[in-house]
């Protein structure tokens, strides 16, 4: 039996360089963490602003129905969902 003498790495890329693909994947991973950090920061700032406005009386729930009362506090955490994805 003839066994090939070349070493197989398990990398299935035929038309591109393995090292370049790994560098792009590593850069994409770092960028994903940076973007997640930015989304966490903006969510925390937005939540802080909401709580400050709520405590100072600038936001009032007077005249709103139950759906509006539930949707107003959920706007800030929903800003985080694109960063998590």
C-alpha positions in Angstrom: 0.0 0.0 0.0 1.1 3.5 -0.8 0.7 5.9 2.0 1.2 9.6 1.3 4.3 11.1 2.8 2.8 14.6 3.2 1.4 15.5 6.6 -2.3 16.3 6.8 -3.4 19.1 9.0 -7.2 18.7 8.8 -7.5 22.2 7.3 -9.9 22.1 4.4 -9.0 25.4 2.8 -7.9 24.8 -0.8 -7.9 28.3 -2.3 -6.6 30.4 0.6 -3.7 30.5 3.0 -4.3 28.8 6.4 -2.2 31.4 8.3 -4.1 34.3 6.7 -7.5 32.7 7.6 -6.4 32.2 11.2 -5.2 35.8 11.4 -8.5 37.1 10.1 -10.4 34.9 12.6 -8.2 36.1 15.5 -8.8 39.8 14.4 -12.5 39.2 14.2 -12.6 37.7 17.7 -10.8 40.7 19.1 -13.1 43.1 17.3 -16.1 41.2 18.6 -14.9 41.6 22.2 -14.3 45.3 21.6 -17.8 45.8 20.2 -19.3 43.9 23.1 -17.5 46.2 25.5 -18.8 49.2 23.6 -22.4 47.9 23.8 -22.1 47.1 27.5 -20.8 50.6 28.1 -23.6 52.3 26.2 -26.2 50.1 27.9 -24.8 51.0 31.3 -24.8 54.7 30.5 -28.3 54.6 29.1 -29.6 52.7 32.1 -28.0 55.2 34.4 -29.6 58.1 32.5 -33.0 56.4 32.7 -32.7 55.8 36.5 -31.6 59.4 37.0 -34.5 60.8 35.0 -36.9 58.4 36.8 -35.6 59.5 40.2 -35.7 63.2 39.4 -39.3 62.9 38.1 -38.6 63.8 34.5 -40.1 60.5 33.4 -43.7 59.9 34.5 -45.9 56.9 34.0 -49.0 58.9 34.4 -51.5 58.2 31.6 -49.7 55.2 30.2 -51.1 51.7 29.8 -49.5 48.5 31.1 -47.8 47.8 27.8 -46.0 51.2 27.8 -45.1 50.7 31.4 -43.4 47.4 30.6 -41.7 48.6 27.4 -40.0 51.7 28.8 -37.6 49.9 31.2 -36.8 47.2 28.7 -35.4 49.5 26.1 -32.1 49.9 27.8 -31.3 46.1 28.1 -32.4 45.5 24.6 -29.6 47.7 23.4 -27.2 45.0 24.5 -28.6 42.3 22.3 -26.7 43.2 19.1 -23.4 43.1 21.1 -24.2 39.7 22.6 -25.1 38.3 19.2 
